[in-house]
Amino acid sequence: MPRTSPLDGLRFAFGTLTVFPVRVTRWDREAARGGMLWAPAAGLAVGTAAAAAGLVTLFLGAGGLLAAVATVAVPAVLTRGLHLDGLADTADGLGSGKPAEDALRIMKQSDIGPFGVIALVLTLFAQVAALAQAYDASWARGAWAAVVSATVARLALTLAARAGVPAARPEGLGAAVAGVVPMRGALLAAVAVAGAAAAGSVSLGPYDVARTVLAVVLALGAAEALLRHCTRRFGGVTGDVFGGLAETAATTALVVLSLG
């Protein structure tokens, strides 16, 4: 097997987590490891695009609410709704109360059940409301919230792909990336993202530095709680669970960043 290069990991991250025109040249465990370590970079690109959409909307004369809607729409478009679909399927699986095998079957169905609908509606409302409040405070805070939330959402995927977390199915994206990231690499990625987020918020003021770090920590904590619950219920992770983790982390980060 040829040696994996950083470009293989970048292609894997952007090719599987975004709609950017990047061709995945390798689909093996080594490339998946690099891809999941680079996942926050894909989140940074998505978050930057989302912030740009919000700022353009504000520049054209719209208010914070419409800017928030534009901001939330961009990650959905740039992921083809993959994470939102995963959130809905995960909610349906968890809400079914069925044994793991039956719950996984429910999650694979193409339709969305009542738990999925409720999860989608509440999540999107929370994201829009949080961003609207952040934009109303200042354009910089709104844009920063968009960037941080998208980045930490993909960081949650890096941590969920760490060694020791099993796959619930033998096939699919979840099986391809489950357990590929060494624990040390996952922790270093978390520290790097948290440090970069803190440094990036310095210009907004000391309170924003503390709020940003808290947002990252709580977002990862919420995603970790969901990950453990899904692992107990389903016996491991799936691609849908990864989507649910990303949306959970993003929403938590946005809520924290909108407070104060």
C-alpha positions in Angstrom: 0.0 0.0 0.0 1.5 3.4 -0.9 2.4 5.7 1.9 -0.3 8.2 2.9 0.4 11.8 2.3 -1.3 14.8 4.1 -3.0 15.5 0.8 -4.7 12.1 0.9 -6.2 13.1 4.3 -7.3 16.5 3.1 -9.0 15.0 0.1 -10.7 12.5 2.3 -11.9 15.2 4.7 -13.2 17.6 2.1 -14.4 14.9 -0.3 -16.6 13.1 2.3 -17.6 16.0 4.6 -18.3 18.7 2.0 -19.5 19.2 -1.5 -16.4 21.0 -2.6 -15.1 19.5 -5.8 -12.4 17.3 -4.3 -11.8 13.8 -5.6 -11.1 11.2 -2.9 -8.1 9.2 -4.3 -7.9 6.7 -1.5 -10.6 5.0 0.6 -8.7 3.0 3.1 -8.1 3.2 6.9 -4.8 5.2 6.5 -6.5 7.9 4.4 -9.5 7.9 6.7 -7.2 8.5 9.7 -5.7 11.6 8.0 -9.2 12.7 6.8 -10.7 12.6 10.3 -7.7 14.5 11.7 -8.2 17.1 9.0 -12.0 17.3 9.6 -11.7 20.6 11.5 -10.1 22.2 8.5 -13.1 21.2 6.4 -15.3 22.7 9.1 -13.3 26.0 9.0 -13.9 26.2 5.3 -17.6 25.6 5.7 -17.8 28.1 8.6 -16.0 30.8 6.7 -18.4 30.4 3.8 -21.3 30.5 6.2 -20.0 33.7 7.9 -19.5 35.3 4.5 -23.1 34.6 3.6 -24.3 36.2 6.8 -22.1 39.3 6.4 -23.2 39.8 2.8 -26.8 39.5 3.9 -26.2 42.2 6.5 -24.3 44.4 4.0 -27.4 44.3 1.7 -29.5 45.8 4.5 -31.1 42.7 6.1 -31.4 42.3 9.8 -29.8 39.8 12.1 -32.5 37.2 11.7 -32.3 37.0 8.0 -28.5 36.9 8.2 -28.8 34.0 10.7 -31.0 32.1 8.2 -28.5 32.6 5.4 -25.6 31.5 7.7 -27.4 28.3 8.8 -28.4 27.5 5.2 -24.8 27.4 3.9 -23.5 24.4 6.0 -26.7 22.5 5.0 -25.9 23.2 1.3 -22.2 22.5 1.5 -22.9 19.1 3.1 -26.0 18.3 1.0 -27.8 18.2 4.3 -25.8 15.1 5.3 -25.4 16.0 8.9 -29.0 17.2 9.4 -30.2 13.9 7.8 -27.9 12.0 10.2 -29.3 14.0 13.2 -32.9 13.1 12.2 -32.1 9.4 11.6 -30.2 9.2 15.0 -33.2 10.8 16.8 -35.5 8.3 15.2 -33.3 5.4 16.2 -32.9 6.6 19.7 -36.6 7.6 20.1 -37.9 4.2 18.8 -36.9 2.5 22.0 -36.2 -0.6 19.9 -33.3 -3.0 20.4 -30.1 -2.1 18.6 -30.7 -4.1 15.4 -34.2 -2.8 15.0 -33.1 0.8 15.7 -30.3 0.6 13.1 -32.9 -0.7 10.6 -35.1 2.3 11.4 -32.2 4.7 10.9 -31.5 3.2 7.4 -35.0 3.9 6.2 -35.3 6.8 3.8 -38.3 8.4 5.5 -38.1 10.7 8.6 -40.1 9.8 11.7 -41.6 12.1 14.3 -38.5 12.1 16.5 -36.4 13.1 13.5 -38.7 16.0 12.6 -38.8 17.3 16.1 -35.0 17.1 16.4 -34.6 19.0 13.0 -37.1 21.7 13.9 -35.7 22.4 17.3 -32.1 22.3 16.2 -32.5 24.6 13.3 -34.6 27.0 15.4 -31.9 27.0 18.0 -29.2 27.7 15.5 -31.1 30.5 13.8 -32.1 32.1 17.1 -28.6 31.9 18.6 -27.0 33.4 15.4 -29.6 36.2 15.2 -28.7 37.2 18.8 -25.0 37.1 18.0 -25.5 39.2 14.8 -27.6 41.7 16.8 -24.8 42.1 19.2 -22.3 42.8 16.4 -21.5 41.6 12.9 -18.1 40.3 14.2 -19.7 38.1 16.9 -22.1 36.6 14.5 -19.5 35.8 11.9 -17.2 34.4 14.6 -19.9 32.2 16.0 -20.5 30.8 12.5 -16.8 29.9 12.1 -16.3 28.4 15.5 -19.5 26.3 15.5 -18.7 24.8 12.1 -15.1 24.0 13.1 -15.9 22.5 16.5 -18.7 20.4 14.8 -16.1 18.7 12.7 -13.7 18.4 15.6 -16.4 16.4 17.3 -16.1 13.9 14.4 -12.4 13.7 14.9 -12.9 12.8 18.6 -15.7 10.3 17.7 -13.4 8.5 15.3 -10.8 7.9 18.1 -9.4 4.4 18.9 -11.7 2.4 21.0 -15.0 3.6 19.6 -16.5 0.7 17.6 -18.7 0.7 14.5 -22.3 -0.4 14.8 -22.3 -1.8 11.3 -19.6 -3.6 9.2 -20.3 -1.2 6.3 -20.8 2.5 5.6 -19.0 5.6 6.4 -19.2 4.9 10.2 -17.3 1.6 9.7 -14.8 3.3 7.4 -13.7 5.9 10.0 -14.5 4.2 13.4 -11.5 3.9 15.6 -9.0 5.3 13.0 -7.7 8.2 15.0 -5.2 7.5 17.7 -6.2 8.9 21.1 -3.1 11.1 21.2 -4.0 12.6 17.8 -7.5 13.3 18.8 -6.5 15.1 21.9 -3.9 17.1 20.1 -6.5 18.1 17.5 -8.8 19.2 20.3 -6.1 21.3 22.0 -5.1 22.9 18.7 -8.6 23.9 17.7 -9.4 25.2 21.2 -6.1 27.2 21.2 -6.7 28.6 17.8 -10.3 29.5 18.7 -9.1 31.3 21.8 -6.4 33.2 19.9 -8.9 34.2 17.1 -11.3 35.7 19.6 -8.7 38.0 21.3 -9.6 41.0 19.2 -13.2 40.7 20.4 -12.2 41.1 24.1 -11.3 39.0 27.1 -14.9 38.0 27.8 -15.2 36.6 24.3 -12.0 34.6 24.7 -13.5 32.9 27.8 -16.9 32.4 26.0 -15.2 30.9 23.0 -13.2 28.4 25.0 -16.3 27.5 27.0 -18.3 27.1 23.8 -15.7 24.6 22.5 -15.6 22.7 25.7 -19.3 22.4 26.2 -19.9 21.6 22.5 -17.5 18.7 22.7 -19.0 17.6 26.0 -22.5 17.5 24.5 -21.2 15.6 21.5 -19.4 13.2 23.8 -22.5 12.5 25.9 -24.5 11.7 22.7 -21.6 9.5 21.4 -21.6 7.4 24.6 -25.4 7.1 24.6 -25.4 6.0 20.9 -22.6 3.6 21.5 -24.5 2.0 24.4 -27.8 1.9 22.4 -26.5 0.9 19.0 -23.3 -1.0 19.9 -21.2 1.6 18.1 -21.2 4.5 15.7 -22.7 4.9 12.2 -22.5 7.7 9.6 -25.9 8.9 10.9 -24.5 9.2 14.4 -21.5 11.2 13.1 -24.0 13.6 11.6 -25.9 13.9 14.8 -22.7 14.6 16.7 -21.8 17.4 14.3 -25.2 19.1 14.6 -25.2 18.7 18.4 -21.8 20.3 18.8 -22.6 23.1 16.4 -25.8 24.0 18.1 -24.3 23.9 21.6 -21.4 26.1 20.5 -23.8 28.6 18.9 -26.0 28.8 22.0 -23.0 29.4 24.3 -21.6 32.0 21.9 -24.9 33.9 21.8 -25.1 34.4 25.5 -24.0 37.4 27.4 
